[in-house]
């Protein structure tokens, strides 16, 4: 593996996924706030590593595979914690998990054939919206667990009401839409008939 600054940031994000999931699932407010802070760091490094790689010509095949994988693991860490608190329904998490598995397999298969999958602009939008939405939900979770009135009650109403549910549903539909775009754009890889454009 080529050790570059973008790849180091990606590895940092990969390493943050387990503690994020653990801290956000704990009862204590300090733990949830700590998890929220780590998630914010992970979200910031998501944009930084790609920019550095493009700006300074440090793009690598490993980074092209690991960067979206790190995004998926961090997102799944947060979704796992939200599932633990019963904020998000299990079927939404299952859909998002299967979508991420499918795109990861597509990237792995394309790399084996020497035809790396390029991240679609719509997928970048999906990741940005997803990260932004999850930051909002994680802050609500931390406010709720802090127990400080009236913020805790207000956060609880948003977290377990239609606001959070609608946001999560929108993220799920956006993820399915981008999966369909990937499937159509790289259908040649599955059919093994046409060269990838």
C-alpha positions as CSV (number, residue, x, y, z in Angstrom):
1,X,0.0,0.0,0.0
2,X,1.3,3.5,-0.9
3,X,1.5,5.6,2.3
4,X,0.3,9.0,1.4
5,X,-1.3,11.8,3.4
6,X,-4.8,11.1,1.9
7,X,-4.4,7.4,2.6
8,X,-3.4,8.1,6.2
9,X,-6.5,10.2,6.7
10,X,-8.6,7.4,5.2
11,X,-7.0,4.9,7.6
12,X,-7.7,7.2,10.5
13,X,-11.4,7.3,9.4
14,X,-11.4,3.5,9.3
15,X,-10.0,3.3,12.8
16,X,-12.6,5.8,14.1
17,X,-15.6,3.6,13.1
18,X,-15.5,1.2,16.1
19,X,-15.1,3.8,18.8
20,X,-17.8,5.9,17.2
21,X,-20.3,3.0,17.3
22,X,-19.3,2.2,20.9
23,X,-19.4,5.7,22.3
24,X,-22.7,6.6,20.6
25,X,-24.3,3.4,22.1
26,X,-23.4,4.2,25.7
27,X,-25.8,5.7,28.3
28,X,-23.5,8.5,29.5
29,X,-23.9,11.9,27.9
30,X,-20.1,12.4,27.8
31,X,-19.6,9.2,25.8
32,X,-22.3,10.2,23.3
33,X,-20.8,13.7,22.9
34,X,-17.3,12.1,22.5
35,X,-18.7,9.8,19.8
36,X,-20.3,12.9,18.1
37,X,-17.0,14.6,18.2
38,X,-15.2,11.7,16.6
39,X,-17.9,11.4,13.9
40,X,-17.4,15.1,13.2
41,X,-13.7,14.5,12.7
42,X,-14.4,11.6,10.4
43,X,-16.8,13.7,8.4
44,X,-14.3,16.5,8.0
45,X,-11.5,14.1,6.9
46,X,-13.8,12.6,4.3
47,X,-13.6,15.7,2.2
48,X,-10.0,16.5,3.1
49,X,-8.4,13.3,1.9
50,X,-10.0,13.5,-1.6
51,X,-9.1,17.1,-2.0
52,X,-5.4,16.5,-1.0
53,X,-5.2,13.5,-3.3
54,X,-6.5,15.5,-6.3
55,X,-4.6,18.7,-5.5
56,X,-1.2,17.2,-5.0
57,X,-1.5,14.2,-7.4
58,X,-1.5,11.6,-4.6
59,X,-4.4,9.5,-5.9
60,X,-3.8,5.8,-5.6
61,X,-5.8,2.6,-6.4
62,X,-5.8,1.7,-2.7
63,X,-7.1,5.1,-1.8
64,X,-9.8,4.9,-4.5
65,X,-11.0,1.7,-2.9
66,X,-10.5,2.5,0.8
67,X,-11.9,6.0,0.8
68,X,-15.5,5.0,0.0
69,X,-15.1,1.9,2.2
70,X,-14.1,4.1,5.2
71,X,-17.2,6.4,4.5
72,X,-19.5,3.3,4.5
73,X,-18.0,1.9,7.8
74,X,-18.3,5.3,9.6
75,X,-21.9,5.7,8.4
76,X,-22.8,2.2,9.4
77,X,-21.2,2.8,12.8
78,X,-23.6,5.7,13.4
79,X,-26.5,3.8,11.9
80,X,-25.8,0.9,14.2
81,X,-25.9,3.2,17.2
82,X,-29.1,4.8,16.0
83,X,-30.5,1.3,15.6
84,X,-29.5,0.5,19.1
85,X,-31.4,3.5,20.4
86,X,-34.4,2.6,18.1
87,X,-34.2,5.8,16.2
88,X,-33.9,4.1,12.8
89,X,-35.9,1.1,11.8
90,X,-33.9,-2.1,11.0
91,X,-35.2,-2.4,7.5
92,X,-33.6,1.0,6.6
93,X,-30.3,-0.1,8.0
94,X,-30.5,-3.4,6.1
95,X,-31.2,-1.5,2.8
96,X,-28.3,0.8,3.4
97,X,-26.0,-2.0,4.4
98,X,-26.9,-4.1,1.3
99,X,-26.4,-1.1,-0.9
100,X,-22.9,-0.5,0.5
101,X,-22.0,-4.2,0.2
102,X,-23.1,-4.1,-3.5
103,X,-21.1,-1.0,-4.4
104,X,-18.0,-2.3,-2.5
105,X,-18.2,-5.6,-4.4
106,X,-18.5,-3.6,-7.6
107,X,-15.3,-1.7,-6.8
108,X,-13.4,-4.8,-5.7
109,X,-14.5,-6.7,-8.9
110,X,-13.6,-3.7,-11.1
111,X,-10.1,-3.4,-9.6
112,X,-9.5,-7.0,-10.2
113,X,-10.2,-6.4,-13.9
114,X,-8.1,-3.3,-14.0
115,X,-11.0,-1.0,-14.5
116,X,-11.4,1.1,-11.4
117,X,-14.9,2.4,-10.7
118,X,-15.1,6.2,-10.6
119,X,-17.2,7.7,-7.9
120,X,-20.3,9.2,-9.5
121,X,-21.1,12.9,-8.8
122,X,-24.5,11.8,-7.5
123,X,-22.7,9.4,-5.1
124,X,-20.7,12.4,-3.8
125,X,-23.9,14.3,-3.2
126,X,-25.4,11.2,-1.4
127,X,-22.4,11.0,0.9
128,X,-22.5,14.7,1.7
129,X,-26.2,14.7,2.4
130,X,-25.8,11.4,4.4
131,X,-23.0,12.8,6.6
132,X,-24.8,16.1,7.1
133,X,-28.0,14.4,8.1
134,X,-26.2,12.0,10.4
135,X,-24.3,14.8,12.1
136,X,-27.7,16.4,12.8
137,X,-29.1,13.2,14.3
138,X,-26.0,12.5,16.4
139,X,-26.2,16.0,17.9
140,X,-29.9,15.4,18.7
141,X,-28.9,12.1,20.3
142,X,-26.3,13.8,22.4
143,X,-28.7,16.5,23.5
144,X,-31.3,13.9,24.4
145,X,-28.8,11.8,26.4
146,X,-27.6,15.0,28.3
147,X,-31.0,15.2,29.9
148,X,-30.8,19.0,30.2
149,X,-34.4,20.4,29.9
150,X,-35.8,21.8,27.7
151,X,-33.2,20.7,25.1
152,X,-33.4,17.0,26.0
153,X,-37.2,16.9,25.5
154,X,-37.0,18.9,22.3
155,X,-34.3,16.7,20.9
156,X,-36.2,13.6,21.9
157,X,-39.3,14.8,20.0
158,X,-37.3,15.4,16.9
159,X,-35.2,12.2,17.2
160,X,-38.2,9.9,17.7
161,X,-40.7,11.8,15.5
162,X,-41.4,12.3,11.9
163,X,-38.4,14.7,11.4
164,X,-35.7,12.0,11.9
165,X,-37.8,9.4,10.2
166,X,-38.3,11.5,7.1
167,X,-34.6,12.4,7.0
168,X,-33.6,8.7,7.3
169,X,-36.1,7.7,4.6
170,X,-34.7,10.4,2.3
171,X,-31.2,9.1,2.8
172,X,-32.4,5.5,2.1
173,X,-34.1,6.5,-1.1
174,X,-31.1,8.5,-2.2
175,X,-28.8,5.6,-1.6
176,X,-31.0,3.3,-3.7
177,X,-31.1,5.8,-6.5
178,X,-27.3,6.0,-6.6
179,X,-27.0,2.2,-6.5
180,X,-29.3,2.1,-9.6
181,X,-27.0,4.6,-11.3
182,X,-23.9,2.6,-10.5
183,X,-25.6,-0.6,-11.8
184,X,-26.6,1.1,-15.0
185,X,-23.3,2.9,-15.5
186,X,-21.2,-0.1,-14.9
187,X,-23.5,-2.8,-16.3
188,X,-20.8,-3.9,-18.7
189,X,-18.7,-5.2,-15.7
190,X,-21.6,-7.5,-14.7
191,X,-22.5,-8.6,-18.3
192,X,-18.9,-8.9,-19.5
193,X,-19.9,-7.9,-22.9
194,X,-19.2,-4.3,-23.4
195,X,-16.1,-2.3,-22.4
196,X,-16.6,0.2,-19.6
197,X,-16.9,3.7,-21.0
